[in-house]
Amino acid sequence: MDKIVKIAAVIVTHNRREKLEKAIDSLLNQSMPVEKIVIVDNQSTDDTYDFLTEKAQTFSQIQVIHSEENLGGAGGFNLALAATLKLEEIDWISIADDDAVYDQEYMAQMFKLSEEQPNIGCFTGTVIEDGAIGTEHRVKIDDLDRLQLSKIEIAAYESNFEVDIATFVGVFLSKKVLEEIGLPEKNFFIWYDDIEYSLRIKKETTIINNINAKIYHLTDNNSVGADGFQRPIGWKDYYGYRNRWQTMMGHCENKEILAKQLKYERFRYTIGAFLKKKGQYSRIKAAKLVNSAYNDFKNKKMGKNDSFLPF
């Protein structure tokens, strides 16, 4: 008799109850059933708590973890995946935020490809945003020593392809790989946890994007990331810069190149922050944010920084 494959899904949420409901319903309505849905509520202050409590009472496969503090996305995924490690007989874990809605055939398509390629321990789905493929979610490494990344172009989506870096929007991970590489870096708080985790996954297995597994990202169309997008600097960029440099320290092998790259990026991002238009911070404070991130990285000060939180 063929082994029955069991799938778990994890979601991290904070104050996005309406999107969360769509995400949960998409998992409950999969053509290939999801054995367990582990949801970490990151101290939501809307009606998420009551909603999840009622949902868990109705559907036995839903497991809710209410965090007493906001752990950020990184801490939330760390907690959620730690919970899946305790689940018996789970073979695969699908990872996504609360604004990701799975196509009904998502798990079936992932299972099919995993059967066709049994030596692969991680797959990603094709992300759809506003009716088009969101190419920024599947990335290649151009230069690991400098951690230079670029989007995989739309032409690649004609067939399945290899991925170096994936955002946590529909990552389908073997539990065996999870056991080998451990949990996401909870001390990142937010941003770059998925990039660092992808680098660890790549050391264990190839990552393949499945063009037949669709996941719909309910984006707000805000450019994100601490890498030169033309938008004002905000509080989240502190974590983007700091966590990027921490990731480079852990994964860039040529330390001589790394040392030069770190100095270059500190200078480049400081000047870039000062030149961008005023937003949450004045230009001078934006430049100081970059240097705070660099100093905290050098001093190994990780986790949530109370100086850089939502106003």
N, C-alpha and C positions, 0 to 999 in steps of 0.2 A: 504494500500500500504506500502511495506517495505521501511524503511528509506534508502536513498542513502548515503552511507558512502563516505566521502571525505578525501583524503590523501594529505598531504604536505610533501615535502622532503627538507632538508637543507644540504647545502654543504659549507664548508669553504676552501678557496684556497689561495695559494701564490706561484707564479712562477712555476706552473706545468701544463701549458696549455694543453699539449698533454694528460696527464692523466685525466685532468678535462673534456676534450672533450668526452672521453670514459665514464666517470661517468655520464655526462649529457645525452648522447645518451641512456645509459641504462635506465635512468628514463623516457625519452621520449618514449621509446619503450616497456613500461610495458603493459602486457595483461590487467591489471586493471589500468585504467588511473590515473595519478598523477595530482591532481587539481592545485597544485602550487609548483614550485621549487624555493626556496629562496637561493641565492648564495651570500656569503660575499667574496668579493675580498680584501684580506688583503694587500693592497698596493703593488700589483705585479709590477715588473719592466720589465717583458717580454711583450709579445703581448696579455696577458690575457685581458686587458681592452678592446681593440678593438674587440677581439673575443667575449667577453661576450655582448658587446654593440650590435653587429650584431646578436648574437643568440637571445637576448631578443626582437629585432625587428621582428625576424622571428617567434618566438614561444611566444604566449601571456601568457602562464603559467609560464614563467621564469621571476623572479623578481631579479634584481641585486642590491646589495648594495656595492658601492665602498668606502671602508674605506680610510680616508685620512692619516691614520697611520697603521702600522702593529700592530694589537691588539693581535697577537698570536692566537693559536688555541682556547684557553679558551675565550678570548675576542670575537673572531669571532663567536663561537657557542652561546655565550651570546647574541650577536647582532642578529644573525640569528633567534634564538628561540624567542627573543623579537618581531621580525617582524611577526612570525607565530601566536603569541597571538592576533595580530590585525586582522588576517584573519577571516572572518565570515564563519561559518558552517564547519570548519575543525574539523575532529574527531580524526585523528591520524597524527603523525609527524614521519618521518623516518630520522634518523641522521647518517651522514657519512662524512668522509673527502673526499678530491678530488682524492684520489687514490683508491676508492672503486667502483667497477662495479657491479651493481645489475643483478642477473639472471632475465630473462624476466617474470618469474612467481612469483617473490619475493613478490610484494604487494598482489597478489591474494592469495598466500599461507598464508601470515600474516592475511589477512582479514578472511580467512576460519578458522584459529585457534582462532582468536578473537571472532568469532561467536560461536565456540564450547566452549570457556572458557570466558564468558562475564564478569566474576568478576576479570579478570587479566587486569592490566593497562599498562603492558610493556612486550614486546617480543623482542628477539634478533634473528638474523639470524645466520646461520652456515657459518663461515668465511673460505674461501678456499684460500690458498697461495701456489703457485707453484704446483698446482694439488693435494695438501693434505690439510686436515683440520688444520687450525691454532689454536691450542688449547690455546695459550696464550691470546686469546681475550675473553675467557669465564672462569671466575675464581670463586673460592669458598673462603670463609673466614674460616680459621682454628682457629684463635684466634683474636677476635675483640679488646680486650683490648690492644693487642700489634700490631694490624693491620697486622697480618701474613696471607698471601694469598698463594694459590697454584692453578695451572692450573687444570681445570676439564679434567680428562683423556679421551683419545680417545674412550675407551669402553663405555662411557656414551652416545655417539652419535648414539647409536642404536635406541634410542627413544627420545622424547622430555624430557627435564630435567630442573630443577630449577637452576638459576644462581644468584650469589651474586653480582659479579662485572663484568661489560662489558665495553670494549673499545667502542669508538664512531665509530664503523664500523658496521652499520646496526642495530641501536637501534630503535625499533618501539614503540613509546611512545604515550599513550593516551593524548589528549589535556587537559582532565580533570585532569590528574596527573600533567602535566606541570603547570597548573594553581594553583595546591595545593602546589607544592614544589618550585616553582620559577625557576630562570635561573641559568645556570652554573656559577661558580665563575670566573668572568672576571679578577680579580686581580691575578689569578694563572699564567696568560700569556700563558705558555705552560706546559703540563704534569701534571698528577694527577687530572685534572679537571673531567675526565670521572669516575675515581675511587670515588672521593668525591660525584659526582652526582649520581652514582649508589647507594651509601649508603643512600642518601636522597630518591631515588626511592623505595628502599627496605623498608623504613619506611611507605610507602604509599601503596605499592602493591608488590605481588610476581612477579619475573621476570622469564619468561619461554623461553628457547631457542628452536626455531623451526627448526628441522633438515631438513625440506622440503623447507625452504627458504634459498637459497644460495646467498652469496655475495662474490665477488672475490677481494681480496686485492692485489693491484699491488705493492707488497713490494720490497724494495731494499735489504732485508735480513740483515739489520743492527740491532744488538741487542740494545734495548733501555731500559731505566728505571734506576732509581738510587737504585738498590737493589742487587748489587753484580755480575752483568754480567762481564765476563772476557774480558773487552775491556777498553781502556784508558778513563780517565775522560774527558768530553767535557763540553762546556759552558751550554748545556741543563741540565746537572746534577745538577747545582745550583738550578734550578726550581724544579727538581724532589725531591731533599732532602727537600728544604724549604716547598714545597706544601704538601709533605707527612706528615711532622710534623704538619702543619696547619690542615690537614685532621684528624690526630689523635687527636688533641686538640678538634676538633669539634664533634667527633663521639665516641671516646673511653670513656666509662662510668666510669671505675675504675681509678680515678685520682691518686691514690697511685701507682698503677702499671704503669700508663702512665708516671709519673715523672721519675721512674726508667728506663723505656724503652727509654725515650728521651735521658737521659744521656748515656745509653748503646749504642744507635745508633750513637750518636755524636762521641763517642770514636771509635766504630767499623768502621764507614764509613771514619773517618779521617785516621785510620791506613790502611784501605783497599785502599784508594786513593793513599797513599804514596807507597804502595807495588805494585800497578799495573804498567805495563810498560808505558813508557813515550809516550804521545800522543800530544794533543793540548797544554797541560800544562806540565811543569816539575813536578816531584813528589811533591816537596815542594809547588808549586802553586796549585796543585790538592788538597792537604791537606788543604790549606788555603781556597779553594773554599768551602769545606764542612763546615768549621767554619764560613765563611761568610753567608752561607745559614742558619746555626743555629742561628747566632746572629740576622739576619734579621727576622727570624721567631719569636724569642723571643721579638724583638722590634716592631713586627707587621708591618714590612716594606714589603709590598707586591707589586704586579704589576711588570712591566718591569724594570729590573735593567740594566742600560747602561754599567755596567762593565762586563756583561755576555750576550753578543750578538755574532752572527756569525762574525768571523774575516773578 
